[in-house]
Amino acid sequence: MSASKEYTNGEITIVWKPGLCTHSGICVKGLPGVFNPKERPWIKIDKAETQQLAEQVKQCPSGALSYYMNDSKKSNTQEKKSMDKTTIKVMKGGPLLVNGSLAITHTDDSAEEREKPTAFCRCGQTQNRPFCDGSHKQLTDFE
């Protein structure tokens, strides 16, 4: 897996783990001035306010993006938020995007809990079951 990279504005640090990225594009669509994969560096953290950055990073379905506030060093992946309901969105040509409080039991009976958007594979090609790893992008007839 690729090494993680950090981008900071002094208040917040965004952590990117490229090996986890499913290239859903949610970050790019949400804050296109900040996230631009065609430029280097691809994250321009100074192009949005700290709160906007935090809210957008929380939408990352793969966990490739996370953040911590520099004064607390507490990662958003450690924050627990109670959510009223779980929602599922079918992404055209992509994964099921599940947002809410999740209790996941894997085929080996191991369990985990998630409180953030999570992308589940629909195409069956992922190497990170049950989660999406972006393999659907190689398929020409997947909707």
C-alpha positions in Angstrom: 0.0 0.0 0.0 1.2 3.5 -0.8 2.4 5.7 2.0 0.0 8.3 3.4 0.4 12.0 2.6 -0.6 14.9 4.8 -1.8 18.4 3.8 -2.2 21.1 6.4 -3.4 24.7 6.7 -2.3 25.1 10.3 -5.7 24.3 11.8 -6.6 21.0 10.1 -4.4 18.3 8.5 -5.9 16.1 5.8 -4.4 12.6 5.6 -4.6 10.8 2.2 -4.0 7.1 2.0 -3.8 6.5 -1.8 -3.9 2.7 -1.5 -7.5 2.9 0.0 -8.9 5.3 -2.6 -11.7 4.0 -4.8 -11.7 7.2 -6.9 -15.4 7.8 -6.3 -14.9 11.5 -7.0 -17.0 12.6 -4.1 -14.2 14.9 -2.9 -13.7 16.4 -6.3 -17.4 17.0 -6.8 -17.8 18.5 -3.3 -14.9 20.8 -3.3 -13.4 21.0 -6.8 -11.2 24.0 -5.9 -9.5 21.9 -3.2 -9.4 18.4 -4.7 -8.0 18.2 -8.3 -6.4 14.9 -9.3 -5.0 16.5 -12.5 -2.8 18.9 -10.5 0.2 18.4 -8.1 -0.3 18.6 -5.3 -3.8 17.4 -5.9 -5.1 18.8 -2.6 -5.0 22.6 -2.3 -6.0 22.8 1.4 -5.9 26.7 1.3 -8.8 26.8 -1.1 -11.5 26.3 1.5 -12.3 27.0 5.1 -11.4 24.4 7.8 -15.0 23.5 8.5 -15.7 22.9 4.8 -12.6 20.7 4.5 -13.7 18.6 7.5 -17.2 18.2 6.3 -16.0 17.1 2.8 -13.4 14.7 4.1 -16.1 13.0 6.3 -17.9 12.1 3.0 -15.0 9.9 1.7 -16.5 6.4 1.3 -13.3 4.5 1.3 -11.5 6.0 4.2 -8.7 7.2 2.0 -9.2 10.7 3.3 -9.3 11.5 7.0 -8.3 14.5 9.0 -7.3 15.7 12.4 -7.4 19.1 14.1 -3.9 20.2 14.7 -4.6 21.4 18.2 -6.2 18.1 19.3 -4.6 15.4 17.1 -7.9 13.6 17.2 -8.8 12.0 13.9 -12.3 12.3 12.5 -12.2 8.5 12.1 -12.2 8.3 15.9 -15.2 10.6 16.3 -18.5 8.8 17.0 -21.6 10.5 15.8 -25.1 9.1 16.3 -27.0 9.1 13.1 -30.8 9.0 12.8 -31.0 6.7 9.8 -28.8 4.7 7.5 -29.1 5.6 3.8 -28.0 3.7 0.7 -27.2 5.3 -2.6 -26.6 3.2 -5.7 -23.7 4.9 -7.6 -24.2 4.6 -11.3 -21.4 2.3 -12.6 -20.0 2.1 -9.0 -20.5 0.9 -5.5 -23.3 1.1 -3.0 -22.6 4.1 -0.9 -23.9 3.4 2.6 -24.0 6.3 5.1 -24.9 5.8 8.7 -24.1 3.7 11.7 -23.0 0.2 10.5 -22.2 -3.1 12.2 -20.5 -5.3 9.7 -19.9 -9.0 10.1 -17.4 -10.5 7.7 -17.3 -14.0 6.3 -14.7 -15.0 8.8 -17.1 -13.8 11.6 -14.9 -10.9 12.4 -16.9 -7.7 13.1 -16.4 -4.0 12.8 -18.4 -0.8 13.3 -18.4 2.2 11.1 -19.9 5.7 11.5 -18.9 7.1 8.1 -19.8 6.7 4.5 -18.8 3.3 3.3 -18.6 2.1 -0.3 -19.6 -1.6 -0.8 -18.7 -3.4 -4.1 -21.5 -4.1 -6.5 -19.4 -5.4 -9.4 -17.8 -8.4 -7.7 -14.2 -7.5 -8.9 -12.9 -5.9 -5.7 -9.8 -7.2 -4.0 -11.0 -5.7 -0.7 -14.3 -7.5 -0.1 -16.9 -6.4 0.8 -15.6 -2.9 0.2 -15.2 -1.1 -3.2 -11.6 -0.7 -4.4 -12.4 1.0 -7.7 -12.1 -2.2 -9.8 -15.5 -1.4 -11.5 -13.7 1.3 -13.5 -12.1 -1.5 -15.6 -15.5 -2.8 -16.6 -17.1 -1.5 -19.7 -20.7 -2.8 -19.2 -21.2 -2.2 -15.5 -24.1 0.1 -14.5 
